[in-house]
């Protein structure tokens, strides 16, 4: 039996961050989530996801209105937990976003 992956949000605040992004970017997010669920996280690579640092990884979404990222960590039992979603305005993921994601990731067991 194939074990499936689940993708969830840390809390309502993170879900609202994603909901605040443009529709085409949210559609990209949904596509990446489907890839993870269908293929397994270990089969999904760039350009969809990229390692940031430590436990943090990012889903990379691009749309007509720019670029966004959903930072996540993996938890036990094939769970992907989104800890931060935001629009990206610079080349590199800003340090403050990484710090916030790391702080939120501490809540995950």
C-alpha positions as a Markdown table, in Angstrom:
| # | Residue | x | y | z |
|---|---|---|---|---|
| 1 | Unk | 0.0 | 0.0 | 0.0 |
| 2 | Unk | 1.3 | 3.4 | -1.0 |
| 3 | Unk | 1.6 | 5.9 | 1.9 |
| 4 | Unk | 0.2 | 9.2 | 0.9 |
| 5 | Unk | 1.5 | 12.6 | 2.0 |
| 6 | Unk | -0.7 | 15.2 | 3.6 |
| 7 | Unk | -0.2 | 19.0 | 3.3 |
| 8 | Unk | -1.6 | 21.1 | 6.1 |
| 9 | Unk | -1.4 | 24.6 | 7.6 |
| 10 | Unk | 0.2 | 25.3 | 11.0 |
| 11 | Unk | -2.8 | 27.4 | 11.9 |
| 12 | Unk | -5.5 | 29.8 | 10.5 |
| 13 | Unk | -3.1 | 32.7 | 10.3 |
| 14 | Unk | -1.0 | 30.7 | 7.8 |
| 15 | Unk | -4.0 | 29.7 | 5.8 |
| 16 | Unk | -5.1 | 33.4 | 5.6 |
| 17 | Unk | -1.6 | 34.3 | 4.4 |
| 18 | Unk | -2.1 | 31.9 | 1.5 |
| 19 | Unk | -5.7 | 33.0 | 0.9 |
| 20 | Unk | -4.4 | 36.6 | 0.5 |
| 21 | Unk | -2.2 | 35.7 | -2.5 |
| 22 | Unk | -3.4 | 36.2 | -6.1 |
| 23 | Unk | -5.6 | 33.5 | -7.5 |
| 24 | Unk | -3.1 | 32.3 | -10.1 |
| 25 | Unk | -0.4 | 31.9 | -7.4 |
| 26 | Unk | -2.8 | 30.0 | -5.2 |
| 27 | Unk | -3.5 | 27.7 | -8.2 |
| 28 | Unk | 0.3 | 27.1 | -8.4 |
| 29 | Unk | 0.3 | 26.2 | -4.7 |
| 30 | Unk | -2.5 | 23.7 | -5.3 |
| 31 | Unk | -0.6 | 22.1 | -8.2 |
| 32 | Unk | 2.5 | 21.7 | -6.0 |
| 33 | Unk | 0.4 | 20.2 | -3.3 |
| 34 | Unk | -1.2 | 17.7 | -5.8 |
| 35 | Unk | 2.3 | 16.7 | -7.0 |
| 36 | Unk | 3.4 | 16.0 | -3.4 |
| 37 | Unk | 0.3 | 14.0 | -2.7 |
| 38 | Unk | 0.5 | 12.0 | -6.0 |
| 39 | Unk | 4.2 | 11.4 | -6.3 |
| 40 | Unk | 5.5 | 11.8 | -2.7 |
| 41 | Unk | 7.6 | 14.6 | -1.4 |
| 42 | Unk | 10.8 | 12.9 | -2.2 |
| 43 | Unk | 9.9 | 12.9 | -5.9 |
| 44 | Unk | 9.2 | 16.6 | -6.2 |
| 45 | Unk | 12.1 | 18.9 | -6.9 |
| 46 | Unk | 13.0 | 22.3 | -8.3 |
| 47 | Unk | 11.5 | 24.3 | -9.8 |
| 48 | Unk | 8.6 | 23.4 | -7.5 |
| 49 | Unk | 10.4 | 23.1 | -4.1 |
| 50 | Unk | 13.8 | 24.1 | -2.8 |
| 51 | Unk | 15.6 | 23.6 | 0.5 |
| 52 | Unk | 16.1 | 26.8 | 2.5 |
| 53 | Unk | 18.0 | 25.9 | 5.7 |
| 54 | Unk | 17.7 | 23.4 | 8.5 |
| 55 | Unk | 14.2 | 21.9 | 8.5 |
| 56 | Unk | 12.8 | 24.7 | 6.2 |
| 57 | Unk | 11.9 | 24.2 | 2.6 |
| 58 | Unk | 9.9 | 26.4 | 0.3 |
| 59 | Unk | 7.2 | 25.9 | -2.4 |
| 60 | Unk | 8.0 | 28.2 | -5.2 |
| 61 | Unk | 5.0 | 29.8 | -6.9 |
| 62 | Unk | 5.0 | 32.3 | -9.8 |
| 63 | Unk | 2.1 | 34.1 | -11.3 |
| 64 | Unk | 1.2 | 37.1 | -13.4 |
| 65 | Unk | 1.3 | 39.3 | -10.4 |
| 66 | Unk | 4.7 | 38.2 | -9.2 |
| 67 | Unk | 6.3 | 35.5 | -7.0 |
| 68 | Unk | 5.3 | 34.0 | -3.7 |
| 69 | Unk | 6.6 | 31.3 | -1.4 |
| 70 | Unk | 5.1 | 28.9 | 1.0 |
| 71 | Unk | 7.7 | 27.8 | 3.6 |
| 72 | Unk | 7.1 | 24.4 | 5.1 |
| 73 | Unk | 8.6 | 21.7 | 7.3 |
| 74 | Unk | 8.0 | 18.0 | 7.2 |
| 75 | Unk | 6.6 | 16.3 | 10.2 |
| 76 | Unk | 6.2 | 12.7 | 11.2 |
| 77 | Unk | 3.9 | 10.4 | 9.2 |
| 78 | Unk | 4.4 | 12.1 | 5.8 |
| 79 | Unk | 3.0 | 15.4 | 6.8 |
| 80 | Unk | 4.0 | 18.7 | 5.2 |
| 81 | Unk | 3.2 | 21.6 | 7.4 |
| 82 | Unk | 3.0 | 25.1 | 5.9 |
| 83 | Unk | 4.4 | 27.6 | 8.4 |
| 84 | Unk | 4.5 | 30.8 | 6.3 |
| 85 | Unk | 3.1 | 32.1 | 3.0 |
| 86 | Unk | 4.1 | 35.5 | 1.5 |
| 87 | Unk | 4.7 | 37.5 | -1.7 |
| 88 | Unk | 8.3 | 37.7 | -2.6 |
| 89 | Unk | 9.8 | 41.0 | -3.6 |
| 90 | Unk | 13.5 | 40.3 | -3.5 |
| 91 | Unk | 15.9 | 37.9 | -5.2 |
| 92 | Unk | 16.6 | 36.0 | -2.0 |
| 93 | Unk | 14.0 | 34.9 | 0.6 |
| 94 | Unk | 14.3 | 37.6 | 3.2 |
| 95 | Unk | 16.0 | 36.7 | 6.5 |
| 96 | Unk | 13.0 | 37.9 | 8.5 |
| 97 | Unk | 10.7 | 35.5 | 6.7 |
| 98 | Unk | 13.1 | 32.6 | 7.5 |
| 99 | Unk | 13.3 | 33.7 | 11.1 |
| 100 | Unk | 9.5 | 33.8 | 11.4 |
| 101 | Unk | 9.2 | 30.4 | 9.7 |
| 102 | Unk | 11.8 | 28.9 | 12.1 |
| 103 | Unk | 9.9 | 30.4 | 15.1 |
| 104 | Unk | 6.6 | 28.9 | 13.9 |
| 105 | Unk | 8.2 | 25.6 | 13.1 |
| 106 | Unk | 9.1 | 25.2 | 16.7 |
| 107 | Unk | 5.4 | 24.6 | 17.4 |
| 108 | Unk | 5.4 | 21.4 | 15.4 |
| 109 | Unk | 6.0 | 18.2 | 17.1 |
